[in-house]
Amino acid sequence: MGGWWMENKMRMVQFNLRQNDAAVNTDELVEYLAGMHANTVMIGAGGIVSYYPSQLPFAYVSPYLGDGDMLGDVIEKCHQANIRVITRFDFSKVHESIALDHPDWLYLSDQGEIVNYHGMVHACICGEYQQEHAIAMLRECLGKYPVDGLYINMFGFTTFDYDGVEHGICQCDNCRRLFGERTGLELPKDEHDPAIAAYRAFQDEVIKAIMERVTSAVKEISPDISICTHDTGDYVNMTHTESNYALGRALPYWLYSSSDNCRLTNDNNATARSANCVINAADIFWRFMGVSPALNKLRLWQNLASGGQPEWCIVGTPRDYPEDCNEAGVRDVFSFHEQHESLMGVRESLADIALVRPDIAFFKEDGSADEYRGLFQMLKEGHYEFDEITEPHVGKSAHPYRLMIFPGSHVDAALIPKGTAVLATGGAFGNDPEALERLFGAKLEKIATQNRGAYIRCEDEAMFGRVPNRRLILINGTAGLLKAEHPLLPYVAPGIHGPVEISNYGCPTDYCTGALKETESGCNALISWEAGRLYFKNGFLEHRDIILDLIDHILGKRQLVTNAPDMVEIFYDGRENARMIQFVNLTGYNGRSVFQPLPISEIHVTVPALAAKSATELRSGETLPIVRNGDTITITLPLLTDYAAILIDESPQATEG
């Protein structure tokens, strides 16, 4: 089974300490954690600032520590209270009192400048500090204290500062030398350099190599110490992701952040678990104001319902944090998790759909995730149960998915398991003519990039029953123009849009933008335009409904049918001798703000009967009637506030209800 982290039962509060927090009242801190029902804490240990009396000459010990040992006291007292301690390290910066004497440790810009941000100087991962001294610091700390885990923040090639200024690819001597030795090339200076692909591979190699050394050093001290970073590599025990907010981030807000992040790790890595941190702060520039209580709690419920672990973070310590508006919500989620801990974190997939995801823990906010997020949102709103499979894991899962969805992905089509239906969107497989022909009976004739004013025709009401009164549906962005054996959605080229007196809806063409192919195992479908991106950015239901109608055509009978509104997120999965249906109420979201959700009465859910004996709503403890109808059962949730969970008992000794 692996280490303690594989139990997947953490309720963690993370304190991102400032250097003055080295003087914190540790008794008060542990009392706070116990009152929050936390069983794990993440707390600062070393790197930028050491919170213990390090004896290493390259460690900057907090001047507020005095003769004390804050970290040692916290570990001792937390363990007495049965609270695990994960120590936080950040080796991306070095205090200037040490750094300026060691320029060979530091990041260097193309102009030959270091980055000194308020006395904290950027270190390069190829330099001696991160390559050697960071591991020495880990050995000292983990050898001195009985820690349960460590988290390394911002481990990699950091090129931006805390003002968001991008300083470019590091040009230090170490980077130049190592890159040249491995590739025989000159180090690139920007993203447009022909050597950039080789540089990205070099970055991956450097991070992998140092993480393998970190893993070896840590596990040599104790195999029971968990290792957590932003990475998804096999050497990681927990993958750190964040559900956070930023004022400059492009709308729409990604409402499913926690659900997405938890599944990234848990659906793909059998030897690691998700550590998705719900960030209290409104923004990195405004760390001391929290997001709305409704949003904060929604994220935590999603963590829990997705098979993850509730985790919450503030800057500093509770005594000094200027607000406590989110504490009650955190306490409520943590308390529920504690009460039903045996049912948490043990999700068994019942999904018949796999949504293929880029293997990235932190997406850039550049639109590259829009196609994927749009498909994710469609499935959630349509109440389809699905797993996330990262691109490198296609074909490696033993789970018998009936359908795999590829949003703009360029996975090798040969890796798709035989007998699995395929739905592709957003240009997926556009660079593989053989796959287009074999999977979809389609040929890509050309790519249309000027689609302002373009439409598709949607006239097959038998196929597209959700959009019966729409004949023309707008598309924009890039569209592949196809010829197909079974064409769908004919393309209408842009016409004249003004002045209105001469406007028309465009020019019909012989091309289609969709294709369907019946196979021995079912049916495959291709949508050659960016349905996910269009829906994610603009919200036209027609784009969503075309995709959902195709899914229904491919799969036929659905395993879960409900009258729940689209803005209720439903999770349906298995437990030992049981199944669980969980509900997260998203109705408080208006596109920007997140208010308290509207209560919803009488939500009916119909699922396969299987061996169902009884049903219990866990928050209220109420036994719910089961209505049997042949091979299905229907259960009614009387009232949904923010979250609910129905446990369907299938144990042999259960009494049938």
C-alpha positions as CSV (number, residue, x, y, z in Angstrom):
1,M,0.0,0.0,0.0
2,G,2.9,2.4,0.6
3,G,3.4,5.0,3.3
4,W,0.9,6.8,5.6
5,W,0.1,9.3,2.8
6,M,-1.5,6.6,0.8
7,E,-4.3,6.4,3.4
8,N,-5.4,9.7,1.8
9,K,-7.0,10.9,5.1
10,M,-5.3,14.3,5.7
11,R,-7.1,17.3,7.1
12,M,-4.3,19.8,6.7
13,V,-3.8,23.4,7.7
14,Q,-0.8,25.1,6.0
15,F,0.8,28.0,7.7
16,N,3.0,29.9,5.2
17,L,5.2,31.5,7.9
18,R,6.9,34.9,7.8
19,Q,10.3,35.2,9.4
20,N,8.8,37.0,12.5
21,D,6.5,34.0,13.0
22,A,9.5,32.1,14.4
23,A,8.4,33.6,17.8
24,V,4.9,32.1,17.6
25,N,3.3,30.7,20.7
26,T,3.5,27.0,19.8
27,D,1.0,25.9,22.4
28,E,-1.6,28.3,20.9
29,L,-0.8,27.0,17.4
30,V,-1.4,23.4,18.3
31,E,-4.6,24.2,20.2
32,Y,-5.9,26.0,17.1
33,L,-5.1,23.0,14.9
34,A,-7.0,20.7,17.3
35,G,-10.0,23.0,17.3
36,M,-10.1,23.0,13.5
37,H,-10.2,19.1,13.5
38,A,-6.9,19.1,11.6
39,N,-4.7,16.0,11.8
40,T,-1.8,17.4,9.8
41,V,0.0,20.7,9.6
42,M,2.4,22.1,7.0
43,I,4.8,24.6,8.5
44,G,8.0,26.5,7.5
45,A,11.3,24.7,8.2
46,G,14.1,26.0,6.0
47,G,15.4,27.3,2.7
48,I,14.8,31.1,2.4
49,V,14.4,31.2,6.2
50,S,15.2,28.5,8.8
51,Y,12.8,28.2,11.7
52,Y,15.1,26.0,13.7
53,P,18.7,26.6,14.9
54,S,20.5,25.4,11.9
55,Q,24.3,24.9,12.2
56,L,24.9,25.1,8.4
57,P,26.8,28.2,7.3
58,F,24.6,28.7,4.2
59,A,21.3,28.7,6.2
60,Y,19.7,32.0,7.1
61,V,18.1,31.5,10.5
62,S,15.2,33.8,11.4
63,P,16.5,36.6,13.6
64,Y,13.2,36.2,15.6
65,L,14.1,32.7,16.7
66,G,16.4,33.8,19.4
67,D,17.5,30.9,21.6
68,G,14.3,29.0,20.8
69,D,13.5,26.2,18.4
70,M,10.0,26.9,17.0
71,L,10.1,23.9,14.6
72,G,11.2,21.4,17.2
73,D,8.5,22.6,19.6
74,V,5.8,22.4,17.0
75,I,6.8,18.9,16.0
76,E,6.9,17.6,19.6
77,K,3.6,19.2,20.6
78,C,1.8,18.2,17.4
79,H,2.9,14.6,17.7
80,Q,1.6,14.6,21.3
81,A,-1.8,15.8,19.9
82,N,-1.7,13.1,17.1
83,I,-1.1,15.7,14.5
84,R,1.4,15.0,11.7
85,V,3.9,17.6,10.6
86,I,5.0,18.3,7.0
87,T,7.9,20.7,6.9
88,R,8.0,23.3,4.1
89,F,11.2,24.3,2.3
90,D,11.9,26.8,-0.4
91,F,15.3,26.8,-2.0
92,S,14.4,29.2,-4.9
93,K,15.8,32.3,-3.0
94,V,18.8,33.0,-0.8
95,H,19.1,35.8,1.7
96,E,21.3,38.5,0.4
97,S,23.6,38.3,3.4
98,I,24.7,34.9,2.1
99,A,23.9,35.1,-1.6
100,L,26.0,38.1,-2.6
101,D,29.2,36.2,-1.6
102,H,28.3,33.3,-3.9
103,P,27.3,34.7,-7.3
104,D,27.8,31.3,-8.9
105,W,24.7,30.1,-7.0
106,L,22.4,32.7,-8.5
107,Y,20.1,33.3,-11.4
108,L,21.5,35.6,-14.1
109,S,19.5,37.4,-16.7
110,D,20.6,38.0,-20.3
111,Q,21.7,41.5,-19.1
112,G,24.0,39.9,-16.6
113,E,21.8,40.9,-13.6
114,I,20.8,39.0,-10.6
115,V,17.2,39.3,-9.2
116,N,17.3,40.7,-5.6
117,Y,13.8,41.0,-4.4
118,H,13.6,42.8,-1.0
119,G,16.8,41.1,0.1
120,M,15.9,37.6,-1.2
121,V,18.0,36.7,-4.2
122,H,16.9,34.2,-6.9
123,A,19.0,31.0,-6.9
124,C,19.5,28.9,-10.0
125,I,18.6,25.2,-9.8
126,C,21.9,24.4,-11.7
127,G,24.0,26.2,-9.0
128,E,25.7,24.7,-6.0
129,Y,23.2,26.1,-3.5
130,Q,20.2,24.0,-4.9
131,Q,22.3,21.1,-6.2
132,E,24.3,20.5,-3.0
133,H,23.4,22.8,0.0
134,A,19.7,22.3,-0.3
135,I,20.1,18.5,0.1
136,A,22.5,19.2,3.1
137,M,19.8,21.3,4.7
138,L,17.2,18.6,4.2
139,R,19.6,16.0,5.8
140,E,20.2,18.3,8.8
141,C,16.6,19.1,9.4
142,L,15.1,15.7,8.7
143,G,17.8,13.9,10.6
144,K,17.3,16.1,13.7
145,Y,13.5,16.0,13.9
146,P,10.9,13.2,13.5
147,V,9.0,14.9,10.7
148,D,6.2,13.1,8.8
149,G,6.8,14.8,5.4
150,L,8.4,17.6,3.5
151,Y,7.1,20.0,0.8
152,I,9.5,21.8,-1.5
153,N,8.0,25.0,-2.9
154,M,8.9,26.5,-6.3
155,F,11.5,23.8,-7.1
156,G,12.6,24.3,-10.7
157,F,13.7,27.1,-13.1
158,T,12.1,30.2,-11.6
159,T,12.3,33.1,-14.0
160,F,9.7,35.6,-12.6
161,D,9.7,37.6,-9.4
162,Y,6.9,38.3,-6.9
163,D,5.8,41.3,-8.9
164,G,5.2,39.0,-11.8
165,V,8.1,40.4,-13.8
166,E,9.5,37.8,-16.2
167,H,13.3,38.0,-16.3
168,G,13.9,35.3,-19.0
169,I,15.9,32.2,-19.3
170,C,18.8,32.0,-16.8
171,Q,22.1,32.7,-18.5
172,C,24.4,31.8,-15.6
173,D,27.6,29.9,-16.2
174,N,26.2,26.7,-14.7
175,C,23.2,26.7,-17.1
176,R,25.4,27.4,-20.1
177,R,27.9,24.7,-19.2
178,L,25.4,22.0,-18.3
179,F,23.1,22.7,-21.3
180,G,26.1,22.7,-23.7
181,E,27.5,19.4,-22.3
182,R,24.2,17.6,-22.7
183,T,23.1,19.0,-26.0
184,G,26.1,20.5,-27.8
185,L,24.0,23.7,-28.3
186,E,24.2,27.3,-27.2
187,L,21.8,28.1,-24.3
188,P,18.7,29.8,-25.7
189,K,17.8,33.4,-24.7
190,D,14.1,33.4,-25.3
191,E,11.1,31.2,-26.3
192,H,11.7,31.9,-30.0
193,D,15.2,30.3,-30.1
194,P,15.4,27.1,-32.3
195,A,17.0,25.4,-29.3
196,I,14.0,25.9,-27.0
197,A,12.6,22.4,-27.3
198,A,16.0,21.0,-26.3
199,Y,16.1,23.4,-23.4
200,R,12.7,22.3,-22.2
201,A,13.9,18.7,-22.2
202,F,17.0,19.8,-20.4
203,Q,14.9,21.5,-17.7
204,D,12.9,18.3,-17.2
205,E,16.1,16.2,-16.9
206,V,17.7,18.6,-14.4
207,I,14.5,18.6,-12.2
208,K,14.2,14.9,-12.4
209,A,17.8,14.3,-11.5
210,I,17.8,16.5,-8.5
211,M,14.5,15.2,-7.3
212,E,15.8,11.6,-7.5
213,R,18.7,12.7,-5.3
214,V,16.4,14.4,-2.9
215,T,14.3,11.3,-2.7
216,S,17.3,9.1,-2.1
217,A,18.5,11.4,0.7
218,V,15.1,11.6,2.4
219,K,14.2,8.0,2.2
220,E,17.6,7.1,3.5
221,I,16.7,9.0,6.6
222,S,13.3,7.4,6.8
223,P,11.1,5.8,4.2
224,D,8.1,7.1,6.2
225,I,8.8,10.7,5.3
226,S,6.5,11.8,2.5
227,I,7.8,13.9,-0.4
228,C,5.5,16.6,-1.9
229,T,6.3,19.0,-4.7
230,H,4.5,20.5,-7.7
231,D,5.8,17.7,-9.9
232,T,4.0,14.6,-11.0
233,G,7.0,12.3,-11.3
234,D,7.2,8.8,-9.8
235,Y,9.5,10.1,-7.1
236,V,6.8,12.2,-5.6
237,N,4.5,10.9,-2.8
238,M,2.1,13.8,-3.0
239,T,1.6,16.3,-5.8
240,H,1.0,19.8,-4.6
241,T,-1.6,21.8,-6.6
242,E,-3.5,24.9,-5.6
243,S,-7.1,26.2,-5.9
244,N,-6.4,29.9,-5.8
245,Y,-7.5,33.2,-7.2
246,A,-5.7,36.2,-8.9
247,L,-7.2,39.5,-9.8
248,G,-5.5,39.7,-13.1
249,R,-6.6,36.3,-14.2
250,A,-8.8,36.1,-17.3
251,L,-12.4,35.3,-16.8
252,P,-14.2,33.0,-16.6
253,Y,-13.1,31.8,-13.2
254,W,-12.3,28.1,-13.1
255,L,-15.0,26.9,-10.7
256,Y,-14.0,23.3,-10.8
257,S,-10.4,23.9,-9.8
258,S,-10.4,21.6,-6.8
259,S,-12.2,18.7,-8.6
260,D,-9.8,19.0,-11.5
261,N,-6.6,19.2,-9.4
262,C,-7.5,16.2,-7.1
263,R,-8.2,13.9,-10.0
264,L,-5.0,14.9,-11.8
265,T,-3.0,12.9,-9.3
266,N,-5.4,10.4,-7.9
267,D,-6.6,9.2,-11.3
268,N,-3.1,8.7,-12.7
269,N,-0.6,7.8,-10.0
270,A,-1.1,4.6,-8.1
271,T,1.8,5.4,-5.8
272,A,1.0,9.1,-4.9
273,R,-1.9,11.2,-3.7
274,S,-3.2,14.6,-4.4
275,A,-2.3,17.5,-2.0
276,N,-4.6,20.2,-3.4
277,C,-4.2,23.3,-1.2
278,V,-7.2,25.6,-1.0
279,I,-5.7,29.1,-0.7
280,N,-7.5,31.5,1.6
281,A,-6.0,34.6,0.1
282,A,-7.7,36.7,-2.6
283,D,-4.4,37.1,-4.4
284,I,-0.7,36.8,-3.9
285,F,-0.6,40.6,-3.7
286,W,-3.4,40.7,-1.1
287,R,-2.5,37.7,1.1
288,F,-4.4,39.1,4.1
289,M,-7.9,39.2,2.7
290,G,-9.7,35.9,2.0
291,V,-11.9,34.8,-0.8
292,S,-15.6,34.6,0.0
293,P,-16.6,31.9,2.6
294,A,-18.9,30.3,0.0
295,L,-16.0,29.9,-2.5
296,N,-13.5,28.7,0.1
297,K,-15.9,26.1,1.4
298,L,-17.0,25.0,-2.1
299,R,-13.3,24.3,-3.0
300,L,-12.9,22.2,0.2
301,W,-16.1,20.2,-0.5
302,Q,-14.7,19.5,-4.1
303,N,-11.5,18.2,-2.6
304,L,-13.3,15.8,-0.4
305,A,-15.9,14.7,-3.0
306,S,-13.2,14.1,-5.6
307,G,-11.5,11.6,-3.5
308,G,-8.9,14.1,-2.3
309,Q,-8.1,15.5,1.1
310,P,-9.3,18.9,2.5
311,E,-6.3,21.3,2.9
312,W,-6.3,25.0,3.7
313,C,-3.6,27.6,3.8
314,I,-3.2,31.0,5.4
315,V,-0.1,33.3,5.6
316,G,1.4,33.7,9.0
317,T,-0.4,32.4,12.1
318,P,-4.0,32.6,13.3
319,R,-3.3,35.1,16.0
320,D,-1.9,37.6,13.5
321,Y,-4.1,36.9,10.6
322,P,-6.5,39.9,10.3
323,E,-9.7,37.9,9.5
324,D,-11.3,34.6,10.4
325,C,-14.4,34.7,8.1
326,N,-13.4,31.3,6.5
327,E,-12.5,29.4,9.6
328,A,-16.1,28.2,10.4
329,G,-16.5,26.7,6.9
330,V,-13.1,25.0,7.1
331,R,-14.0,23.6,10.5
332,D,-17.3,22.3,9.2
333,V,-15.7,20.4,6.3
334,F,-12.9,19.1,8.5
335,S,-15.4,17.9,11.1
336,F,-17.5,16.1,8.5
337,H,-14.4,14.5,7.1
338,E,-13.2,13.4,10.6
339,Q,-16.7,11.9,11.4
340,H,-16.8,9.9,8.1
341,E,-13.0,9.4,7.7
342,S,-13.4,5.7,6.8
343,L,-15.4,6.6,3.7
344,M,-13.1,9.4,2.6
345,G,-10.2,9.1,0.2
346,V,-11.1,5.6,-0.9
347,R,-12.9,6.3,-4.1
348,E,-13.4,3.4,-6.5
349,S,-14.1,4.6,-10.0
350,L,-17.4,3.8,-11.6
351,A,-16.7,6.1,-14.6
352,D,-17.2,4.9,-18.1
353,I,-15.7,8.0,-19.6
354,A,-12.0,9.2,-19.5
355,L,-11.2,12.8,-20.2
356,V,-7.7,13.2,-21.5
357,R,-5.7,16.0,-19.8
358,P,-2.4,17.6,-20.4
359,D,0.1,16.4,-17.8
360,I,0.6,19.8,-16.2
361,A,0.0,20.5,-12.5
362,F,-0.2,24.3,-12.9
363,F,-1.7,25.5,-16.2
364,K,-0.5,28.7,-17.7
365,E,-3.3,31.3,-17.9
366,D,-2.7,31.7,-21.6
367,G,-5.8,29.9,-23.0
368,S,-4.0,26.6,-23.5
369,A,-6.3,24.9,-21.0
370,D,-9.5,26.3,-22.4
371,E,-10.5,23.3,-24.7
372,Y,-9.9,20.9,-21.9
373,R,-11.7,23.0,-19.3
374,G,-14.7,23.5,-21.6
375,L,-15.1,19.7,-22.0
376,F,-14.6,19.2,-18.3
377,Q,-17.4,21.8,-17.6
378,M,-19.7,20.2,-20.1
379,L,-19.4,16.8,-18.5
380,K,-19.9,18.2,-15.0
381,E,-23.0,20.1,-16.0
382,G,-24.4,17.1,-17.8
383,H,-23.8,14.9,-14.7
384,Y,-21.5,12.4,-16.5
385,E,-19.1,10.6,-14.2
386,F,-15.6,10.6,-15.7
387,D,-12.0,10.2,-14.7
388,E,-9.0,12.4,-15.8
389,I,-6.3,10.6,-17.7
390,T,-3.1,12.5,-18.5
391,E,-1.7,12.2,-22.0
392,P,1.2,10.0,-20.9
393,H,-1.2,7.6,-19.2
394,V,-3.4,6.9,-22.3
395,G,-3.5,3.2,-22.8
396,K,-1.9,2.4,-19.4
397,S,-5.0,2.3,-17.3
398,A,-6.6,-1.1,-16.6
399,H,-10.0,0.6,-16.1
400,P,-12.5,-0.5,-18.8
401,Y,-13.5,3.0,-20.1
402,R,-16.2,2.9,-22.8
403,L,-15.3,6.3,-24.1
404,M,-12.1,8.5,-24.2
405,I,-12.5,12.2,-24.9
406,F,-9.5,14.0,-26.5
407,P,-9.8,17.8,-26.2
408,G,-7.2,19.2,-28.6
409,S,-4.8,16.4,-27.7
410,H,-2.1,14.9,-30.0
411,V,-1.7,11.6,-28.3
412,D,-0.5,8.8,-30.5
413,A,-3.7,7.2,-31.6
414,A,-2.1,3.7,-31.5
415,L,-2.1,4.0,-27.7
416,I,-5.9,4.1,-27.5
417,P,-7.2,0.8,-26.1
418,K,-9.0,-1.4,-28.5
419,G,-12.7,-1.5,-27.9
420,T,-12.8,2.1,-26.5
421,A,-14.8,4.7,-28.3
422,V,-13.2,8.0,-29.1
423,L,-14.6,11.6,-29.1
424,A,-12.1,14.2,-30.3
425,T,-12.4,18.0,-30.4
426,G,-10.3,21.1,-30.9
427,G,-7.9,19.8,-33.6
428,A,-7.1,16.5,-31.9
429,F,-5.3,14.1,-34.3
430,G,-5.2,16.8,-36.9
431,N,-1.6,16.0,-37.6
432,D,-2.3,12.3,-38.1
433,P,-4.2,11.7,-41.4
434,E,-4.1,7.9,-40.8
435,A,-5.8,8.2,-37.4
436,L,-8.4,10.6,-38.8
437,E,-9.3,8.1,-41.5
438,R,-9.1,5.0,-39.3
439,L,-11.0,6.4,-36.3
440,F,-13.4,8.8,-37.9
441,G,-13.6,8.1,-41.6
442,A,-12.5,11.7,-42.2
443,K,-9.9,13.6,-44.2
444,L,-8.7,17.1,-43.2
445,E,-8.9,19.1,-46.4
446,K,-7.7,22.4,-44.9
447,I,-7.8,24.5,-41.8
448,A,-9.9,27.7,-41.6
449,T,-8.5,30.3,-39.2
450,Q,-10.7,33.3,-40.2
451,N,-14.0,32.3,-38.8
452,R,-15.5,35.5,-37.5
453,G,-19.0,35.2,-38.9
454,A,-18.8,31.5,-39.7
455,Y,-21.5,29.0,-38.7
456,I,-22.2,25.3,-38.7
457,R,-25.5,23.8,-39.7
458,C,-27.2,21.7,-37.1
459,E,-30.1,20.0,-38.8
460,D,-30.0,16.4,-37.6
461,E,-32.6,16.6,-34.9
462,A,-32.4,12.8,-34.3
463,M,-28.8,13.2,-33.4
464,F,-28.8,16.6,-31.8
465,G,-32.0,16.5,-29.7
466,R,-30.9,19.1,-27.2
467,V,-30.8,21.8,-29.9
468,P,-33.9,21.2,-32.0
469,N,-34.6,24.9,-32.8
470,R,-31.2,25.9,-33.9
471,R,-30.2,25.7,-37.6
472,L,-27.1,27.8,-37.6
473,I,-24.6,27.8,-34.7
474,L,-21.7,30.2,-34.6
475,I,-18.1,29.0,-34.5
476,N,-14.9,31.0,-34.1
477,G,-11.2,30.4,-33.8
478,T,-9.7,27.5,-35.7
479,A,-11.8,24.9,-37.6
480,G,-10.7,21.9,-39.6
481,L,-12.6,21.5,-42.8
482,L,-13.4,17.9,-43.5
483,K,-14.6,15.4,-46.0
484,A,-16.1,12.4,-44.3
485,E,-17.9,9.1,-44.9
486,H,-20.5,10.1,-42.4
487,P,-20.4,13.9,-42.3
488,L,-21.9,16.1,-39.5
489,L,-22.3,19.8,-39.0
490,P,-21.7,21.4,-42.5
491,Y,-19.5,24.4,-42.5
492,V,-20.9,27.8,-43.6
493,A,-18.1,30.3,-44.5
494,P,-18.3,33.9,-43.2
495,G,-20.6,36.2,-45.1
496,I,-21.2,39.9,-44.9
497,H,-22.3,41.2,-41.5
498,G,-22.8,44.8,-42.3
499,P,-24.3,47.2,-43.0
500,V,-27.4,45.3,-42.1
501,E,-29.0,46.1,-45.4
502,I,-26.6,43.8,-47.3
503,S,-25.8,41.3,-44.5
504,N,-26.2,37.6,-45.0
505,Y,-25.4,34.5,-42.9
506,G,-22.6,33.3,-45.1
507,C,-21.7,30.9,-47.8
508,P,-22.6,27.2,-47.7
509,T,-19.7,24.9,-48.5
510,D,-19.1,21.2,-49.3
511,Y,-17.1,20.8,-46.1
512,C,-18.2,19.4,-42.8
513,T,-16.9,20.1,-39.3
514,G,-17.8,16.8,-37.7
515,A,-17.6,13.1,-38.5
516,L,-19.1,9.9,-37.2
517,K,-17.8,6.4,-37.7
518,E,-19.5,3.2,-36.5
519,T,-17.0,0.6,-35.4
520,E,-17.1,-3.0,-34.1
521,S,-17.0,-1.7,-30.6
522,G,-19.4,1.2,-31.0
523,C,-19.0,4.6,-32.5
524,N,-16.3,7.3,-32.8
525,A,-17.0,11.1,-33.3
526,L,-14.8,14.0,-34.4
527,I,-15.5,17.7,-33.9
528,S,-12.9,19.6,-35.8
529,W,-13.5,23.0,-34.1
530,E,-12.8,24.2,-30.6
531,A,-16.1,23.3,-28.9
532,G,-14.6,23.3,-25.5
533,R,-12.9,26.7,-25.8
534,L,-16.0,28.3,-27.2
535,Y,-18.1,27.0,-24.4
536,F,-15.6,27.8,-21.7
537,K,-15.1,31.4,-22.9
538,N,-18.6,32.2,-24.1
539,G,-21.1,29.8,-22.6
540,F,-23.4,29.2,-25.6
541,L,-25.3,26.1,-24.6
542,E,-25.5,24.9,-28.2
543,H,-21.7,24.1,-28.2
544,R,-22.1,22.1,-25.0
545,D,-25.3,20.3,-26.1
546,I,-23.8,19.1,-29.4
547,I,-21.0,17.4,-27.4
548,L,-23.4,15.9,-24.9
549,D,-25.7,14.6,-27.6
550,L,-22.7,12.9,-29.3
551,I,-21.8,11.3,-26.0
552,D,-25.3,10.0,-25.5
553,H,-25.2,8.6,-29.1
554,I,-21.9,6.8,-28.4
555,L,-22.8,5.5,-25.0
556,G,-26.5,4.9,-25.1
557,K,-28.0,4.3,-21.7
558,R,-26.6,6.5,-19.0
559,Q,-25.5,5.1,-15.6
560,L,-26.8,8.1,-13.7
561,V,-29.9,10.1,-14.4
562,T,-31.0,13.1,-12.3
563,N,-33.2,16.1,-12.2
564,A,-30.5,18.1,-10.5
565,P,-29.8,21.6,-12.0
566,D,-26.7,21.9,-14.2
567,M,-25.0,23.9,-11.4
568,V,-25.0,20.9,-9.0
569,E,-21.8,18.9,-9.3
570,I,-22.4,15.2,-8.7
571,F,-19.8,12.6,-7.8
572,Y,-20.8,8.9,-8.2
573,D,-18.2,6.3,-7.2
574,G,-17.7,3.1,-5.3
575,R,-16.6,2.1,-1.8
576,E,-16.1,-1.3,-0.3
577,N,-19.5,-2.9,-0.3
578,A,-21.1,0.5,-1.0
579,R,-21.5,3.3,-3.4
580,M,-21.4,7.0,-2.7
581,I,-23.3,9.9,-4.4
582,Q,-22.0,13.3,-3.4
583,F,-23.4,16.7,-4.4
584,V,-21.7,20.1,-4.3
585,N,-24.0,23.0,-4.9
586,L,-22.5,25.6,-7.3
587,T,-25.7,27.8,-7.7
588,G,-24.1,30.7,-5.8
589,Y,-21.7,31.4,-8.7
590,N,-22.6,34.3,-11.0
591,G,-19.6,34.3,-13.2
592,R,-17.4,36.4,-10.9
593,S,-18.7,36.3,-7.3
594,V,-19.5,33.2,-5.3
595,F,-22.5,33.7,-3.0
596,Q,-24.1,31.2,-0.6
597,P,-25.8,28.6,-2.8
598,L,-29.5,28.4,-3.2
599,P,-31.1,25.4,-1.3
600,I,-32.5,22.8,-3.7
601,S,-35.3,20.4,-2.8
602,E,-36.2,17.0,-4.1
603,I,-33.2,15.9,-6.2
604,H,-33.9,12.5,-7.7
605,V,-31.0,10.3,-8.7
606,T,-31.5,7.0,-10.7
607,V,-28.5,4.6,-10.8
608,P,-28.1,0.8,-11.4
609,A,-29.7,-1.3,-8.7
610,L,-26.8,-3.7,-8.3
611,A,-26.9,-4.9,-4.7
612,A,-28.3,-1.8,-3.1
613,K,-29.8,-2.5,0.4
614,S,-30.3,0.9,2.0
615,A,-29.4,4.6,1.5
616,T,-28.3,7.1,4.1
617,E,-27.6,10.9,3.8
618,L,-24.5,11.3,5.8
619,R,-24.7,14.9,7.0
620,S,-28.2,14.5,8.5
621,G,-28.0,10.8,9.2
622,E,-31.4,10.3,7.6
623,T,-32.3,7.0,6.0
624,L,-33.7,7.7,2.5
625,P,-36.3,5.5,0.7
626,I,-35.1,3.5,-2.3
627,V,-37.6,3.2,-5.2
628,R,-36.9,0.1,-7.3
629,N,-37.7,-0.1,-10.9
630,G,-36.3,-3.2,-12.6
631,D,-32.5,-2.9,-12.8
632,T,-32.4,0.6,-11.5
633,I,-33.1,2.4,-8.2
634,T,-34.1,6.0,-7.6
635,I,-33.1,7.8,-4.4
636,T,-34.4,11.3,-3.5
637,L,-32.3,13.8,-1.6
638,P,-34.8,15.9,0.3
639,L,-32.7,19.1,0.5
640,L,-29.3,20.2,-0.8
641,T,-27.7,23.2,0.9
642,D,-24.0,23.4,0.1
643,Y,-23.0,19.7,0.2
644,A,-24.6,16.3,0.7
645,A,-23.5,12.7,0.5
646,I,-25.7,9.6,0.1
647,L,-24.2,6.2,1.1
648,I,-25.7,3.2,-0.7
649,D,-25.0,0.2,1.5
650,E,-24.4,-3.0,-0.4
651,S,-22.9,-5.1,2.3
652,P,-24.4,-8.6,2.6
653,Q,-25.5,-8.1,6.2
654,A,-27.3,-4.8,5.5
655,T,-31.1,-4.6,5.9
656,E,-32.9,-3.9,2.6
657,G,-34.8,-0.6,2.6
